[in-house]
């Protein structure tokens, strides 16, 4: 199993979550975060902002679904055809075990 | 070391905290999140119910409020980093405390952690947790 943590623009989350639902990946957790990237935030006039609001989408999926989910997030999180700074990042980590509390079973 | 990430119901948080600290695992980081799971309401059934069902005003409101199929529910996510041999015990405690048997009880994920560092003393690995 893989955990996918995608940091995206907050205004893009509803589109991404809708597309994931249609593709058969309903389960997700959304967390509001602030962050900056390689560009060190953004400078507007004389003010430098380095705590930009983003949304982090966290999902745990089976190994074979990983690429589909990444593709869907990539496609819908981009702004413009080329994408632009601040569109976000996707991180993948390995999950060793998952439990469903309602049934107590050791499955995703 | 393993990281245990669990997503649970908000109203179970106090009980979970109490049970875990009594068992000797007090350290955790918790955050309010919104989420959705695999099981969702069947929009077709619900809209049929609204159209044909004999509902009173309250039932109608309830049914209408769950027709939005991709709605996210508020949950608490908490993470703990613990030694390998404690994982089984903690997972069992969390399941035992949070299980109501109906959907929406939450999930627990277990991931590997390579290193942990205590900022105050620069201690590494198990000494740091």
gemmi code that builds the backbone of each chain (N, CA, C; Angstrom):
import gemmi

chains = {
    "A": [
        ("UNK", (0.833, -1.206, 0.000), (0.000, 0.000, 0.000), (0.865, 1.252, 0.000)),
        ("UNK", (0.371, 2.293, -0.621), (1.115, 3.552, -0.677), (0.263, 4.679, -0.105)),
        ("UNK", (0.934, 5.583, 0.614), (0.245, 6.789, 1.043), (0.613, 7.911, 0.087)),
        ("UNK", (-0.404, 8.571, -0.451), (-0.178, 9.678, -1.370), (-0.545, 10.955, -0.643)),
        ("UNK", (0.425, 11.845, -0.499), (0.133, 13.139, 0.122), (0.357, 14.208, -0.933)),
        ("UNK", (-0.717, 14.848, -1.341), (-0.615, 15.861, -2.384), (-0.907, 17.218, -1.774)),
        ("UNK", (0.010, 18.144, -1.990), (-0.217, 19.514, -1.523), (-0.624, 20.322, -2.737)),
        ("UNK", (-1.848, 20.824, -2.698), (-2.404, 21.473, -3.888), (-3.018, 22.813, -3.513)),
        ("UNK", (-3.395, 23.563, -4.531), (-4.102, 24.829, -4.290), (-5.466, 24.527, -3.677)),
        ("UNK", (-5.856, 25.272, -2.624), (-7.130, 24.973, -1.963), (-8.326, 25.043, -2.910)),
        ("UNK", (-8.287, 25.946, -3.885), (-9.445, 26.089, -4.774), (-9.563, 24.924, -5.760)),
        ("UNK", (-8.523, 24.085, -5.843), (-8.563, 22.959, -6.777), (-9.097, 21.677, -6.138)),
        ("UNK", (-9.253, 21.690, -4.793), (-9.559, 20.413, -4.126), (-10.891, 19.824, -4.570)),
        ("UNK", (-11.908, 20.674, -4.750), (-13.212, 20.089, -5.069), (-13.191, 19.415, -6.444)),
        ("UNK", (-12.457, 20.010, -7.399), (-12.347, 19.383, -8.721), (-11.610, 18.052, -8.613)),
        ("UNK", (-10.482, 18.073, -7.889), (-9.669, 16.862, -7.769), (-10.461, 15.757, -7.076)),
        ("UNK", (-11.122, 16.117, -5.961), (-11.873, 15.101, -5.221), (-13.035, 14.564, -6.051)),
        ("UNK", (-13.664, 15.435, -6.836), (-14.750, 14.987, -7.704), (-14.254, 13.997, -8.749)),
        ("UNK", (-13.116, 14.313, -9.387), (-12.561, 13.430, -10.407), (-12.120, 12.094, -9.808)),
        ("UNK", (-11.531, 12.151, -8.599), (-11.098, 10.918, -7.939), (-12.300, 10.036, -7.637)),
        ("UNK", (-13.396, 10.677, -7.220), (-14.617, 9.930, -6.918), (-15.117, 9.225, -8.170)),
        ("UNK", (-15.155, 9.959, -9.292), (-15.638, 9.371, -10.539), (-14.744, 8.225, -10.990)),
        ("UNK", (-13.450, 8.314, -10.687), (-12.524, 7.263, -11.097), (-12.521, 6.094, -10.118)),
        ("UNK", (-13.325, 6.171, -9.072), (-13.422, 5.047, -8.139), (-12.479, 5.115, -6.956)),
        ("UNK", (-12.020, 6.324, -6.600), (-11.189, 6.479, -5.404), (-11.852, 7.464, -4.452)),
        ("UNK", (-12.914, 7.045, -3.752), (-13.649, 7.987, -2.919), (-12.919, 8.365, -1.631)),
        ("UNK", (-12.087, 7.470, -1.104), (-11.537, 7.704, 0.231), (-10.401, 8.715, 0.198)),
        ("UNK", (-10.517, 9.762, 1.017), (-9.477, 10.784, 1.069), (-9.632, 11.590, 2.348)),
        ("UNK", (-8.541, 12.200, 2.783), (-8.585, 13.098, 3.929), (-8.003, 14.432, 3.502)),
        ("UNK", (-8.666, 15.519, 3.908), (-8.204, 16.845, 3.498), (-7.736, 17.634, 4.721)),
        ("UNK", (-6.568, 18.225, 4.636), (-6.005, 18.980, 5.744), (-5.594, 20.351, 5.226)),
        ("UNK", (-5.971, 21.398, 5.946), (-5.535, 22.741, 5.568), (-4.138, 22.984, 6.127)),
        ("UNK", (-3.241, 23.420, 5.273), (-1.862, 23.658, 5.713), (-1.382, 24.995, 5.159)),
        ("UNK", (-0.273, 25.485, 5.673), (0.399, 26.612, 5.021), (1.815, 26.168, 4.686)),
        ("UNK", (2.350, 26.732, 3.629), (3.696, 26.325, 3.267), (4.304, 27.226, 2.226)),
        ("UNK", (5.576, 26.964, 1.954), (6.267, 27.675, 0.879), (7.063, 26.646, 0.087)),
        ("UNK", (7.469, 27.036, -1.098), (8.215, 26.109, -1.946), (9.593, 26.641, -2.263)),
        ("UNK", (10.143, 26.114, -3.345), (11.494, 26.492, -3.743), (11.612, 27.965, -4.065)),
        ("UNK", (10.488, 28.569, -4.478), (10.514, 29.986, -4.875), (10.510, 30.907, -3.647)),
        ("UNK", (10.535, 30.328, -2.469), (10.580, 31.052, -1.189), (9.351, 31.922, -0.962)),
        ("UNK", (8.202, 31.420, -1.334), (6.986, 32.196, -1.144), (6.764, 33.136, -2.309)),
        ("UNK", (6.052, 34.210, -2.036), (5.716, 35.110, -3.139), (5.874, 36.546, -2.654)),
        ("UNK", (6.314, 37.416, -3.550), (6.491, 38.815, -3.177), (5.502, 39.664, -3.951)),
        ("UNK", (4.638, 40.338, -3.222), (3.678, 41.225, -3.879), (3.961, 42.633, -3.378)),
        ("UNK", (4.426, 43.488, -4.268), (4.841, 44.826, -3.861), (6.019, 44.712, -2.913)),
        ("UNK", (5.896, 45.302, -1.741), (6.983, 45.231, -0.773), (6.798, 44.121, 0.243)),
        ("UNK", (5.674, 43.416, 0.134), (5.371, 42.419, 1.158), (5.766, 41.022, 0.674)),
        ("UNK", (6.457, 40.308, 1.545), (6.893, 38.954, 1.204), (6.047, 37.949, 1.966)),
        ("UNK", (5.340, 37.079, 1.242), (4.501, 36.070, 1.888), (5.192, 34.719, 1.791)),
        ("UNK", (5.497, 34.096, 2.944), (6.054, 32.746, 2.826), (5.229, 31.713, 3.592)),
        ("UNK", (4.002, 32.086, 3.962), (3.092, 31.068, 4.503), (1.840, 31.063, 3.646)),
        ("UNK", (1.953, 30.411, 2.518), (0.840, 30.421, 1.569), (-0.135, 29.298, 1.912)),
        ("UNK", (-1.436, 29.586, 1.957), (-2.398, 28.548, 2.288), (-2.510, 27.502, 1.178)),
        ("UNK", (-2.428, 26.235, 1.579), (-2.571, 25.122, 0.633), (-3.465, 24.077, 1.288)),
        ("UNK", (-3.898, 23.118, 0.501), (-4.638, 21.982, 1.055), (-3.821, 20.731, 0.826)),
        ("UNK", (-3.748, 19.871, 1.850), (-3.044, 18.604, 1.686), (-4.069, 17.484, 1.595)),
        ("UNK", (-4.053, 16.751, 0.509), (-4.939, 15.606, 0.353), (-4.151, 14.350, 0.676)),
        ("UNK", (-4.675, 13.562, 1.598), (-3.971, 12.351, 1.989), (-4.818, 11.150, 1.631)),
        ("UNK", (-4.287, 10.220, 0.872), (-5.025, 8.994, 0.612), (-4.087, 7.796, 0.655)),
        ("UNK", (-4.613, 6.667, 1.051), (-3.844, 5.436, 1.045), (-4.494, 4.501, 0.042)),
        ("UNK", (-3.699, 4.043, -0.934), (-4.252, 3.215, -2.010), (-3.397, 1.972, -2.205)),
        ("UNK", (-3.948, 1.003, -2.918), (-3.174, -0.182, -3.249), (-2.092, 0.179, -4.270)),
        ("UNK", (-0.996, -0.592, -4.257), (0.150, -0.267, -5.107), (-0.246, -0.065, -6.565)),
        ("UNK", (-1.158, -0.918, -7.057), (-1.461, -0.854, -8.493), (-2.306, 0.375, -8.863)),
        ("UNK", (-2.938, 1.008, -7.867), (-3.761, 2.190, -8.159), (-2.968, 3.486, -8.073)),
        ("UNK", (-1.723, 3.390, -7.575), (-0.932, 4.581, -7.299), (-0.805, 5.487, -8.519)),
        ("UNK", (-0.434, 4.889, -9.658), (-0.171, 5.701, -10.846), (-1.429, 6.399, -11.346)),
        ("UNK", (-2.582, 5.685, -11.282), (-3.837, 6.309, -11.713), (-4.153, 7.530, -10.880)),
        ("UNK", (-4.022, 7.383, -9.558), (-4.355, 8.479, -8.661), (-3.434, 9.672, -8.912)),
        ("UNK", (-2.137, 9.396, -9.070), (-1.181, 10.484, -9.321), (-1.551, 11.216, -10.608)),
        ("UNK", (-1.896, 10.426, -11.643), (-2.243, 11.024, -12.930), (-3.449, 11.963, -12.785)),
        ("UNK", (-4.463, 11.497, -12.044), (-5.681, 12.303, -11.870), (-5.368, 13.590, -11.114)),
        ("UNK", (-4.566, 13.473, -10.051), (-4.244, 14.671, -9.267), (-3.439, 15.658, -10.119)),
        ("UNK", (-2.428, 15.138, -10.819), (-1.586, 15.965, -11.689), (-2.425, 16.739, -12.688)),
        ("UNK", (-3.348, 16.015, -13.343), (-4.137, 16.616, -14.417), (-4.993, 17.756, -13.872)),
        ("UNK", (-5.579, 17.544, -12.694), (-6.558, 18.509, -12.209), (-5.973, 19.587, -11.310)),
        ("UNK", (-4.746, 19.396, -10.825), (-4.157, 20.391, -9.925), (-3.405, 21.464, -10.685)),
        ("UNK", (-3.144, 21.186, -11.973), (-2.379, 22.133, -12.784), (-3.198, 23.374, -13.092)),
        ("UNK", (-2.531, 24.536, -13.115), (-3.211, 25.725, -13.597), (-2.605, 26.078, -14.952)),
        ("UNK", (-3.470, 26.327, -15.927), (-2.992, 26.588, -17.283), (-2.472, 25.306, -17.901)),
        ("UNK", (-2.118, 25.328, -19.190), (-1.695, 24.087, -19.852), (-0.293, 23.682, -19.419)),
        ("UNK", (0.550, 24.660, -19.100), (1.928, 24.357, -18.733), (2.108, 24.198, -17.226)),
        ("UNK", (1.102, 24.609, -16.448), (1.245, 24.619, -14.998), (2.007, 25.860, -14.580)),
        ("UNK", (1.928, 26.209, -13.296), (2.701, 27.372, -12.848), (3.204, 27.137, -11.428)),
        ("UNK", (4.091, 28.015, -10.962), (4.639, 27.900, -9.614), (3.503, 27.884, -8.600)),
        ("UNK", (3.609, 27.041, -7.600), (2.586, 27.021, -6.566), (1.483, 26.000, -6.807)),
        ("UNK", (1.594, 25.228, -7.884), (0.572, 24.205, -8.128), (0.679, 23.054, -7.138)),
        ("UNK", (1.846, 22.887, -6.531), (1.939, 21.905, -5.459), (2.888, 20.754, -5.741)),
        ("UNK", (2.863, 19.808, -4.829), (3.755, 18.645, -4.894), (2.971, 17.406, -4.502)),
        ("UNK", (3.474, 16.255, -4.931), (2.882, 14.981, -4.515), (3.989, 14.128, -3.916)),
        ("UNK", (3.761, 13.612, -2.720), (4.746, 12.741, -2.083), (4.140, 11.349, -1.892)),
        ("UNK", (4.946, 10.315, -2.137), (4.478, 8.935, -1.994), (5.312, 8.250, -0.925)),
        ("UNK", (4.671, 7.606, 0.029), (5.410, 6.819, 1.012), (4.753, 5.442, 1.134)),
        ("UNK", (5.502, 4.529, 1.689), (4.987, 3.165, 1.837), (4.222, 3.038, 3.145)),
        ("UNK", (3.066, 2.407, 3.095), (2.307, 2.097, 4.297), (2.408, 0.593, 4.524)),
        ("UNK", (2.823, 0.201, 5.719), (3.039, -1.222, 5.943), (1.754, -1.950, 6.273)),
        ("UNK", (0.858, -1.255, 6.984), (-0.324, -1.922, 7.493), (-1.476, -0.936, 7.521)),
        ("UNK", (-2.693, -1.428, 7.292), (-3.869, -0.559, 7.430), (-4.961, -1.346, 8.133)),
        ("UNK", (-5.709, -0.684, 9.016), (-6.791, -1.337, 9.745), (-8.061, -0.528, 9.568)),
        ("UNK", (-9.181, -1.208, 9.385), (-10.479, -0.538, 9.389), (-11.064, -0.691, 10.780)),
        ("UNK", (-11.322, 0.432, 11.458), (-11.715, 0.357, 12.862), (-13.091, -0.299, 13.031)),
        ("UNK", (-14.041, 0.045, 12.125), (-15.410, -0.465, 12.317), (-15.456, -1.981, 12.341)),
        ("UNK", (-14.660, -2.643, 11.504), (-14.695, -4.101, 11.495), (-13.508, -4.694, 12.234)),
        ("UNK", (-12.497, -3.858, 12.546), (-11.303, -4.356, 13.196), (-10.405, -5.181, 12.287)),
        ("UNK", (-10.713, -5.164, 10.971), (-9.951, -6.013, 10.059), (-8.657, -5.341, 9.613)),
        ("UNK", (-7.717, -6.183, 9.268), (-6.409, -5.708, 8.834), (-6.407, -5.519, 7.319)),
        ("UNK", (-7.353, -4.724, 6.804), (-7.384, -4.454, 5.369), (-7.645, -2.988, 5.136)),
        ("UNK", (-7.341, -2.547, 3.921), (-7.547, -1.146, 3.569), (-9.035, -0.887, 3.410)),
    ],
    "B": [
        ("UNK", (11.299, 1.888, 14.475), (10.220, 2.796, 14.861), (9.125, 2.816, 13.805)),
        ("UNK", (7.915, 2.942, 14.272), (6.792, 3.015, 13.337), (5.955, 4.251, 13.650)),
        ("UNK", (5.357, 4.779, 12.595), (4.416, 5.872, 12.773), (3.014, 5.306, 12.619)),
        ("UNK", (2.156, 5.586, 13.597), (0.778, 5.125, 13.516), (-0.097, 6.342, 13.232)),
        ("UNK", (-0.735, 6.352, 12.080), (-1.608, 7.469, 11.710), (-3.036, 6.966, 11.779)),
        ("UNK", (-3.854, 7.535, 12.643), (-5.243, 7.083, 12.659), (-6.197, 8.241, 12.450)),
        ("UNK", (-7.275, 7.936, 11.761), (-8.340, 8.912, 11.533), (-9.563, 8.384, 12.275)),
        ("UNK", (-10.067, 9.177, 13.232), (-11.171, 8.677, 14.062), (-12.284, 9.717, 14.175)),
        ("UNK", (-13.394, 9.296, 14.782), (-14.505, 10.224, 15.019), (-14.095, 11.271, 16.048)),
        ("UNK", (-14.603, 12.500, 15.883), (-14.231, 13.594, 16.782), (-14.648, 13.297, 18.223)),
        ("UNK", (-15.845, 12.728, 18.398), (-16.338, 12.542, 19.771), (-15.665, 11.384, 20.504)),
        ("UNK", (-14.773, 10.650, 19.814), (-14.053, 9.563, 20.471), (-12.668, 10.004, 20.922)),
        ("UNK", (-12.296, 11.245, 20.617), (-10.925, 11.681, 20.848), (-10.562, 11.643, 22.335)),
        ("UNK", (-11.447, 12.188, 23.196), (-11.126, 12.246, 24.618), (-10.902, 10.864, 25.194)),
        ("UNK", (-11.795, 9.943, 24.825), (-11.681, 8.585, 25.344), (-10.386, 7.931, 24.858)),
        ("UNK", (-10.079, 8.131, 23.565), (-8.862, 7.536, 23.006), (-7.626, 8.069, 23.717)),
        ("UNK", (-7.597, 9.392, 23.944), (-6.460, 9.997, 24.645), (-6.273, 9.363, 26.010)),
        ("UNK", (-7.413, 9.214, 26.721), (-7.364, 8.685, 28.076), (-6.844, 7.248, 28.081)),
        ("UNK", (-7.416, 6.432, 27.206), (-7.017, 5.023, 27.155), (-5.536, 4.887, 26.829)),
        ("UNK", (-5.064, 5.681, 25.836), (-3.668, 5.560, 25.422), (-2.716, 6.052, 26.504)),
        ("UNK", (-3.095, 7.142, 27.194), (-2.140, 7.604, 28.214), (-2.133, 6.667, 29.410)),
        ("UNK", (-3.285, 6.057, 29.727), (-3.286, 5.085, 30.818), (-2.454, 3.859, 30.479)),
        ("UNK", (-2.387, 3.527, 29.187), (-1.597, 2.373, 28.772), (-0.127, 2.722, 28.607)),
        ("UNK", (0.225, 4.000, 28.828), (1.635, 4.374, 28.774), (2.100, 4.904, 27.441)),
        ("UNK", (1.154, 5.374, 26.610), (1.545, 5.972, 25.334), (0.930, 7.369, 25.233)),
        ("UNK", (1.457, 8.323, 26.000), (0.797, 9.633, 26.040), (1.100, 10.532, 24.840)),
        ("UNK", (2.224, 10.311, 24.152), (2.625, 11.310, 23.154), (1.904, 11.116, 21.828)),
        ("UNK", (1.331, 12.191, 21.327), (0.663, 12.149, 20.035), (0.512, 13.564, 19.493)),
        ("UNK", (0.261, 13.644, 18.193), (-0.055, 14.924, 17.563), (-1.401, 14.764, 16.893)),
        ("UNK", (-2.349, 15.651, 17.187), (-3.686, 15.494, 16.627), (-4.068, 16.718, 15.821)),
        ("UNK", (-4.898, 16.509, 14.817), (-5.300, 17.617, 13.956), (-6.717, 17.358, 13.475)),
        ("UNK", (-7.485, 18.445, 13.374), (-8.833, 18.314, 12.812), (-8.720, 18.252, 11.308)),
        ("UNK", (-9.326, 17.263, 10.703), (-9.269, 17.137, 9.248), (-10.674, 16.876, 8.722)),
        ("UNK", (-10.836, 16.941, 7.403), (-12.102, 16.479, 6.853), (-11.804, 15.338, 5.901)),
        ("UNK", (-12.706, 14.388, 5.845), (-12.406, 13.222, 5.024), (-13.641, 12.488, 4.575)),
        ("UNK", (-13.416, 11.564, 3.682), (-14.506, 10.690, 3.260), (-13.937, 9.302, 3.050)),
        ("UNK", (-14.797, 8.307, 3.090), (-14.326, 6.936, 2.991), (-14.840, 6.248, 1.749)),
        ("UNK", (-14.675, 4.930, 1.740), (-15.047, 4.152, 0.571), (-16.559, 4.086, 0.418)),
        ("UNK", (-17.239, 3.953, 1.572), (-18.685, 3.758, 1.508), (-19.365, 5.118, 1.462)),
        ("UNK", (-20.232, 5.325, 0.510), (-20.959, 6.584, 0.471), (-22.438, 6.336, 0.231)),
        ("UNK", (-23.218, 7.402, 0.485), (-24.657, 7.253, 0.319), (-25.002, 7.071, -1.160)),
        ("UNK", (-25.991, 6.227, -1.414), (-26.431, 5.989, -2.775), (-27.421, 7.080, -3.176)),
        ("UNK", (-26.986, 7.958, -4.061), (-27.773, 9.142, -4.397), (-29.101, 8.765, -5.045)),
        ("UNK", (-29.074, 7.677, -5.829), (-30.286, 7.271, -6.528), (-31.385, 6.864, -5.546)),
        ("UNK", (-30.995, 6.026, -4.580), (-31.957, 5.569, -3.573), (-32.539, 6.757, -2.817)),
        ("UNK", (-31.654, 7.691, -2.460), (-32.096, 8.833, -1.669), (-33.047, 9.729, -2.455)),
        ("UNK", (-32.739, 9.940, -3.735), (-33.615, 10.833, -4.492), (-34.965, 10.163, -4.753)),
        ("UNK", (-34.948, 8.821, -4.896), (-36.224, 8.108, -4.990), (-37.040, 8.291, -3.719)),
        ("UNK", (-36.334, 8.232, -2.595), (-36.987, 8.370, -1.294), (-37.619, 9.763, -1.165)),
        ("UNK", (-36.890, 10.774, -1.652), (-37.420, 12.132, -1.585), (-38.656, 12.263, -2.485)),
        ("UNK", (-38.568, 11.656, -3.672), (-39.678, 11.791, -4.627), (-40.913, 10.996, -4.196)),
        ("UNK", (-40.684, 9.750, -3.765), (-41.825, 8.860, -3.533), (-42.106, 8.574, -2.061)),
        ("UNK", (-41.073, 8.777, -1.223), (-41.223, 8.350, 0.170), (-42.190, 9.227, 0.946)),
        ("UNK", (-42.765, 8.650, 1.976), (-43.679, 9.400, 2.829), (-42.892, 9.902, 4.034)),
        ("UNK", (-42.185, 11.028, 3.856), (-41.281, 11.502, 4.901), (-41.871, 12.702, 5.617)),
        ("UNK", (-41.594, 12.787, 6.932), (-41.948, 14.023, 7.619), (-40.845, 15.062, 7.396)),
        ("UNK", (-41.057, 16.273, 7.861), (-40.138, 17.363, 7.537), (-38.714, 17.049, 7.979)),
        ("UNK", (-38.598, 16.483, 9.201), (-37.261, 16.203, 9.731), (-36.540, 15.157, 8.889)),
        ("UNK", (-37.248, 14.056, 8.598), (-36.651, 12.999, 7.777), (-36.240, 13.550, 6.416)),
        ("UNK", (-37.086, 14.418, 5.893), (-36.804, 15.004, 4.588), (-35.512, 15.807, 4.623)),
        ("UNK", (-35.357, 16.571, 5.695), (-34.123, 17.366, 5.843), (-32.897, 16.469, 5.928)),
        ("UNK", (-33.038, 15.394, 6.723), (-31.895, 14.492, 6.903), (-31.514, 13.860, 5.574)),
        ("UNK", (-32.519, 13.343, 4.877), (-32.245, 12.683, 3.601), (-31.625, 13.666, 2.623)),
        ("UNK", (-32.156, 14.889, 2.621), (-31.635, 15.865, 1.675), (-30.180, 16.229, 1.987)),
        ("UNK", (-29.866, 16.261, 3.290), (-28.520, 16.671, 3.664), (-27.465, 15.634, 3.290)),
        ("UNK", (-27.865, 14.383, 3.075), (-26.842, 13.386, 2.715), (-26.872, 13.018, 1.239)),
        ("UNK", (-27.569, 13.786, 0.433), (-27.587, 13.448, -0.993), (-26.329, 13.914, -1.705)),
        ("UNK", (-25.643, 14.859, -1.131), (-24.420, 15.343, -1.759), (-23.365, 14.255, -1.641)),
        ("UNK", (-22.989, 13.633, -2.765), (-22.261, 12.378, -2.621), (-20.785, 12.556, -2.279)),
        ("UNK", (-20.177, 13.690, -2.635), (-18.748, 13.801, -2.337), (-18.498, 14.687, -1.136)),
        ("UNK", (-19.443, 14.750, -0.234), (-19.277, 15.614, 0.931), (-18.213, 15.038, 1.877)),
        ("UNK", (-17.452, 15.916, 2.512), (-16.400, 15.469, 3.424), (-16.883, 15.639, 4.862)),
        ("UNK", (-16.561, 14.679, 5.721), (-16.994, 14.738, 7.111), (-15.839, 15.140, 8.017)),
        ("UNK", (-16.107, 15.907, 9.077), (-15.028, 16.264, 9.994), (-14.553, 15.054, 10.805)),
        ("UNK", (-13.240, 14.899, 10.909), (-12.639, 13.798, 11.663), (-11.429, 14.336, 12.411)),
        ("UNK", (-10.896, 13.512, 13.288), (-9.628, 13.849, 13.926), (-8.568, 12.887, 13.411)),
        ("UNK", (-7.429, 13.428, 12.990), (-6.326, 12.568, 12.589), (-5.234, 12.723, 13.627)),
        ("UNK", (-4.763, 11.618, 14.185), (-3.628, 11.769, 15.093), (-2.518, 10.807, 14.749)),
        ("UNK", (-1.288, 11.267, 14.949), (-0.134, 10.438, 14.612), (0.713, 10.230, 15.860)),
        ("UNK", (1.262, 9.045, 15.971), (2.176, 8.741, 17.077), (3.360, 7.997, 16.484)),
        ("UNK", (4.538, 8.272, 16.983), (5.716, 7.499, 16.581), (6.133, 6.643, 17.764)),
        ("UNK", (6.189, 5.333, 17.552), (6.422, 4.406, 18.667), (7.408, 3.312, 18.272)),
        ("UNK", (7.883, 2.603, 19.261), (8.795, 1.488, 19.015), (8.034, 0.342, 18.345)),
        ("UNK", (8.770, -0.447, 17.544), (8.144, -1.523, 16.766), (7.258, -2.433, 17.604)),
        ("UNK", (7.751, -2.793, 18.809), (7.028, -3.814, 19.570), (5.736, -3.281, 20.204)),
        ("UNK", (5.555, -1.954, 20.218), (4.332, -1.398, 20.809), (3.186, -1.265, 19.803)),
        ("UNK", (3.514, -1.436, 18.502), (2.516, -1.151, 17.466), (1.244, -1.979, 17.654)),
        ("UNK", (1.440, -3.288, 17.854), (0.288, -4.187, 17.954), (-0.636, -3.768, 19.100)),
        ("UNK", (-0.025, -3.499, 20.232), (-0.778, -3.104, 21.425), (-1.592, -1.832, 21.187)),
        ("UNK", (-0.943, -0.829, 20.597), (-1.610, 0.454, 20.377), (-2.747, 0.319, 19.371)),
        ("UNK", (-2.466, -0.414, 18.291), (-3.515, -0.605, 17.276), (-4.733, -1.287, 17.911)),
        ("UNK", (-4.493, -2.309, 18.718), (-5.604, -2.997, 19.388), (-6.378, -2.050, 20.293)),
        ("UNK", (-5.650, -1.206, 21.037), (-6.311, -0.251, 21.938), (-7.175, 0.739, 21.161)),
        ("UNK", (-6.627, 1.253, 20.060), (-7.374, 2.238, 19.267), (-8.633, 1.594, 18.687)),
        ("UNK", (-8.480, 0.373, 18.163), (-9.645, -0.306, 17.581), (-10.693, -0.548, 18.658)),
        ("UNK", (-10.253, -1.046, 19.798), (-11.174, -1.368, 20.886), (-11.953, -0.120, 21.342)),
        ("UNK", (-11.252, 1.005, 21.443), (-11.893, 2.227, 21.939), (-12.828, 2.850, 20.910)),
        ("UNK", (-12.463, 2.761, 19.642), (-13.189, 3.518, 18.634), (-14.227, 2.724, 17.862)),
        ("UNK", (-14.270, 1.415, 18.103), (-15.154, 0.598, 17.284), (-16.608, 0.735, 17.731)),
        ("UNK", (-17.469, 1.265, 16.838), (-18.898, 1.216, 17.095), (-19.543, 0.181, 16.173)),
        ("UNK", (-18.783, -0.275, 15.192), (-19.273, -1.288, 14.275), (-19.933, -0.721, 13.040)),
        ("UNK", (-20.181, 0.589, 13.027), (-20.788, 1.141, 11.813), (-19.735, 1.885, 11.012)),
        ("UNK", (-20.065, 2.151, 9.746), (-19.047, 2.775, 8.910), (-18.778, 4.205, 9.367)),
        ("UNK", (-17.556, 4.655, 9.087), (-17.167, 5.973, 9.550), (-16.362, 5.933, 10.833)),
        ("UNK", (-16.071, 4.737, 11.328), (-15.267, 4.625, 12.543), (-13.828, 5.058, 12.299)),
        ("UNK", (-13.366, 4.949, 11.059), (-12.026, 5.436, 10.752), (-11.066, 4.362, 10.312)),
        ("UNK", (-9.823, 4.793, 10.114), (-8.771, 3.899, 9.616), (-7.502, 4.111, 10.439)),
        ("UNK", (-6.659, 3.085, 10.435), (-5.340, 3.197, 11.060), (-4.299, 2.789, 10.022)),
        ("UNK", (-3.280, 3.608, 9.846), (-2.195, 3.259, 8.940), (-0.897, 3.159, 9.722)),
        ("UNK", (-0.074, 2.191, 9.357), (1.216, 2.025, 10.024), (2.323, 2.198, 8.990)),
        ("UNK", (3.223, 3.145, 9.230), (4.327, 3.397, 8.303), (5.657, 3.292, 9.045)),
        ("UNK", (6.703, 3.056, 8.282), (8.029, 2.973, 8.872), (8.607, 4.387, 9.053)),
        ("UNK", (9.392, 4.571, 10.119), (10.077, 5.851, 10.337), (11.572, 5.565, 10.410)),
        ("UNK", (12.357, 6.297, 9.644), (13.793, 6.011, 9.595), (14.529, 6.544, 10.801)),
        ("UNK", (14.150, 7.725, 11.234), (14.883, 8.339, 12.330), (13.968, 9.331, 13.046)),
        ("UNK", (14.250, 9.555, 14.314), (13.537, 10.584, 15.066), (14.585, 11.331, 15.865)),
        ("UNK", (14.413, 12.616, 15.992), (15.407, 13.426, 16.695), (14.704, 14.322, 17.698)),
        ("UNK", (15.197, 14.317, 18.935), (14.645, 15.259, 19.914), (15.413, 16.569, 19.779)),
        ("UNK", (14.687, 17.636, 19.549), (15.337, 18.916, 19.252), (16.122, 19.417, 20.461)),
        ("UNK", (15.559, 19.252, 21.656), (16.201, 19.800, 22.855), (17.603, 19.245, 23.069)),
        ("UNK", (17.775, 17.917, 22.860), (19.047, 17.286, 23.220), (19.792, 16.685, 22.027)),
        ("UNK", (19.214, 16.758, 20.828), (19.762, 16.118, 19.619), (19.864, 14.604, 19.730)),
        ("UNK", (19.116, 13.990, 20.643), (19.138, 12.530, 20.710), (18.478, 11.939, 19.476)),
        ("UNK", (18.913, 10.734, 19.102), (18.375, 10.103, 17.905), (17.572, 8.851, 18.245)),
        ("UNK", (16.786, 8.434, 17.244), (16.046, 7.175, 17.264), (15.247, 6.963, 18.542)),
        ("UNK", (15.331, 5.743, 19.122), (14.423, 5.415, 20.225), (14.611, 6.314, 21.448)),
        ("UNK", (15.802, 6.852, 21.636), (16.015, 7.766, 22.760), (15.192, 9.039, 22.620)),
        ("UNK", (14.824, 9.335, 21.401), (14.151, 10.614, 21.147), (12.640, 10.532, 21.348)),
        ("UNK", (12.084, 9.321, 21.380), (10.618, 9.258, 21.474), (10.144, 8.855, 22.868)),
    ],
}
model = gemmi.Model(1)
for chain_id, residues in chains.items():
    chain = gemmi.Chain(chain_id)
    for i, (resn, *xyz) in enumerate(residues, 1):
        res = gemmi.Residue()
        res.name, res.seqid = resn, gemmi.SeqId(i, " ")
        for name, pos in zip(("N", "CA", "C"), xyz):
            atom = gemmi.Atom()
            atom.name, atom.element = name, gemmi.Element(name[0])
            atom.pos, atom.b_iso = gemmi.Position(*pos), 0.0
            res.add_atom(atom)
        chain.add_residue(res)
    model.add_chain(chain)
structure = gemmi.Structure()
structure.add_model(model)
structure.setup_entities()
